[in-house]
Structures are given as C-alpha cells and as structure tokens.
Amino acid sequence: MSYRSSLLTVVSVGALGLSAIATAPASMAATQPTAAATAAHTRTAAAPILYYGSRGVAVRAWQQDIDQVWGKIPSVPQIAVDGVFGARTEAATKDFQRFAHLTADGVVGPKTRAAMMTALHGGQGTAPAPAPILYYGSRGVAVRAWQQDIDQVWGKIPSVPQIAVDGVFGARTEAATKDFQRFAHLTADGVVGPKTRAAMMTALHGSRG
C-alpha cells in the first residue's frame, strides 16, 4: 500500500470517529426524560388516586384537607386523621363532591383535588357555588348526585324507593324525592331545594352514627 493510500485510510477512519462522537450526544439526549415529563410523573406520584381501602401518607393528607374544610362547608363532617380510607372518609369525600357539583363516587381524583384546593385556598368568594335547585326535567351531574343520595338512603327509609342513577330528573326521581320529603316532614313538591338537601344530609350523617 502506498503512503498516499495509507494517509487517505487514516483520514477516513478519523472522520467516521468524529461523526460518531458528534451524533452521540443527540442520541443520548433523546433517551433522557424531559423536564415536563419528570414534573408530570412527580405530580402523579405525589397525588395518587385514593378510594375506599387506601392507606398511607396521601390518605392522611386528604383527611387533613377534609378537616380543614370542615366548618366552612356544613355538609362535610369532621373525621379522624388516621391514614385509613374507611367508610367515614369515603362518606365525607362524597359529601364534599356533592357540594362541589362532582359525581359523588368517593374517589379522590384530579377534579376532586382541584375542587378542594379551590375551597381551601380560593376564599369564600371563589368556593363552589351552592347546589342548584333540582326539579322534574333537570339533567346533569347535580341530578346524578341527588339520585346517589336517594340510593344511599334507600333501605334505611322504607318509604323511599331505589331509582336509576342516570342524571335525568324524571318521574321516578320526582316520586322518590316526594317520598323522602314526606318522611322528612317537608312539603312534598318534588323540588330539591336547600331544606330538602339539609334533610338528606341529616339522614345520611345520622345513618352513619
């Protein structure tokens, strides 16, 4: 091999090596998680979904939130801060969700946490508005929450029937509402207003002892 050929070979190998070095940082960077992804993972890890049976520090933090909001929202009871998501924590969570016009499923997810932050840090002026008046023909999340209340009290009050939770205030929901109002010694007009809601909260809290 001539001196010229050897020199060309060395130069070519050197160029390939430099090319590999130049592209390595880019490929390595592609495998690194972005700051946004890391932050999202941290937020998810810091605020897990909580539900009946959950235990630990995150449950204690949620119970502390419930106790902080207790007194500002009459329908939300005070509970023990013990790190165990039991029946009373689940019931208090549902009460808060009803107040915040969320589906009262007792599961602490992003929407429930956001509503709690608003209630705790938004001040009285920005807390969720009072529950709307419901009547025949009403539809939506607030109706579903009321139907869930009816179903919770069903069985404890024999005169109140079980109904479908479908978000539609139809004839059966109206009839069940009237039955509950009669039980609570209220005017049986089938309209869910402040007095009917207050009576339902009393019935639900009283049934838990």
Secondary structure, 3 states (H helix, E strand, C coil): CCHHHHHHHHHHHHHHHHHHHHHHHHHHHHHCCCHHHHHHHHHHHHCCCECCCCECHHHHHHHHHHHHHCCCCCCCCCCCCCCECCHHHHHHHHHHHHHCCCCCCCCECHHHHHHHHHHHHCCHHHCCCCCCCECCCCECHHHHHHHHHHHHHECCECCCCCCCCCCECCHHHHHHHHHHHHHCCCCCCCCECHHHHHHHHHHHHHHHC
